[in-house]
Amino acid sequence: GRDHEYDQRTSALRDTLCGKKSIIDIEKIIPIDRLDDTRYFFSMLYYRGSFTIIGEKWGKLLLGISNSGAQNHINKYLQ
């Protein structure tokens, strides 16, 4: 359900805030009704400018938080 999806999404955000990186494929189309899916959620954060591409791993993009402003915004979301 949605609680599991929310936990998975926030867990990945917390990992990224702690210096770990997120490995995903950037989705070109983000359906609003699927934002609870982690891959769409992280893609939205990338297009919004909160994440930036910092490399590639296993054929997927390696994302990190783009700047301290984005980090503060994500911290507020997680509280």
C-alpha positions in Angstrom: 0.0 0.0 0.0 0.8 3.6 0.1 2.5 3.4 3.6 5.0 0.9 2.2 5.6 3.1 -0.8 6.1 6.2 1.4 8.5 4.3 3.7 10.5 3.2 0.6 10.6 6.7 -0.8 11.6 8.4 2.4 14.2 5.7 3.2 15.9 6.4 -0.1 15.8 10.2 0.6 17.3 9.7 4.0 20.1 7.5 2.5 20.8 10.3 0.0 20.9 12.9 2.7 23.4 10.8 4.6 25.9 10.9 1.7 24.7 7.8 0.0 23.8 8.1 -3.6 20.6 7.1 -5.4 20.8 4.9 -8.5 17.9 5.2 -10.9 16.8 5.6 -14.4 15.3 9.1 -15.0 11.7 8.7 -16.3 10.8 11.0 -19.1 7.1 11.0 -18.3 5.9 11.3 -14.7 2.2 10.4 -14.3 0.7 12.3 -11.3 -1.2 9.2 -10.1 2.1 7.3 -9.9 4.1 9.7 -7.8 4.0 7.3 -4.9 6.3 5.0 -7.0 9.9 5.7 -6.0 11.3 5.9 -9.6 8.8 8.6 -10.6 9.3 10.5 -7.3 13.1 10.6 -7.7 12.7 11.6 -11.4 10.4 14.5 -10.3 13.0 15.6 -7.8 15.7 15.5 -10.6 13.5 17.7 -12.9 12.7 20.0 -10.0 16.5 20.6 -9.5 16.7 18.9 -6.1 18.9 16.1 -7.5 21.7 16.3 -9.9 23.5 13.6 -11.9 26.9 12.9 -10.4 27.8 9.8 -12.4 26.7 6.4 -13.6 26.7 3.0 -12.1 25.5 -0.3 -13.5 24.1 1.4 -16.5 21.9 3.7 -14.4 22.3 7.3 -13.4 23.9 8.1 -10.0 22.0 11.0 -8.4 23.0 13.2 -5.5 21.5 16.2 -3.8 22.3 19.3 -5.9 23.0 21.9 -3.2 22.4 22.9 0.4 19.0 24.6 -0.5 17.7 21.3 -1.9 19.1 19.4 1.1 17.2 21.8 3.5 14.0 21.4 1.5 14.3 17.6 1.6 15.0 17.7 5.3 11.8 19.6 5.9 9.9 17.1 3.8 11.2 14.3 5.9 10.3 15.9 9.3 
